[in-house]
Amino acid sequence: MKNLLIAVLLIISTFAFAAGPQEKVDVVYSKHQNLFVFKANRKLLGAQVEVLSADGNRVTAQRLMKRKMIIDFCDVKSGIYTIIVSKNDLVQKYEYVRK
C-alpha cells in the first residue's frame, strides 16, 4: 500500500511539473559586454521583441524569426534598457544595463 501511494504521488508530481509553461527564453552568457543574447523555445517563434529605453521610448522592435537572437547595444547611450518578448498572452521582460 505504501509503495502504491508513493507511485501515485510521483506520477502526480511529474504531471504537475510537466504542465508548467514551456514558452521560455533563456539568456545566454556572452563574453562581449555590449551584447544581449537569448535563446527562445520553438513556440515563441514569431514573437514580438522590443527594446525600450529607461524613459519608455522604443529603441527598436522586430519579430523573433529564429530561436537565437543577439541584440547589440554598442550604438546606444549608457543606461538601463528593457527587453520585452511577447506572443499572445505570454510577456517576458529582461533588463540590460549599458555602461
Disulfide bonds with the S-S distance in Angstrom:
none
